[in-house]
Amino acid sequence: MDDPCRELIGQFVGSDVDPCAATCSFHDRPCTLSSGDTLQLEVERVDAEWIPLFHRCAAHAVAAFPDEHTVYGVNQALIETTLQPTGAFLPQSREYAPEALTIADITIVDVSTETEGRKPTDHP
Ligand SMILES: [Zn+2]
């Protein structure tokens, strides 16, 4: 599979409401990550682009791409980054936020290639 990672560098991971904070997908109430924090991301390849699926804070970090999120036929990866305030255009307002958090570096933790993962028939 392609190196999932290069093209994700610089991608915005905050929210339009607060571009300087990222949230974990696995808290009942939003848990906020800021510059310098480690963020894990589950990403998948859709139409030749890597799309983030879920954010994981340090408390919700995992060692391998979660089996329940795998999809057969789709390249997926679990990556880790240290959040940096490098600035980005916000996806919704399209305004530039100079302190917006982005993916600054990438470590691949695990991959689920398109020949791995759950098939639709595995989900009754
Ligand atoms: Zn969390």
Residues whose N, C-alpha, C, O or C-beta is under 5 A from the ligand:
A	BS01	ZN	C24 F26 H27 C31 C57 A59 H60
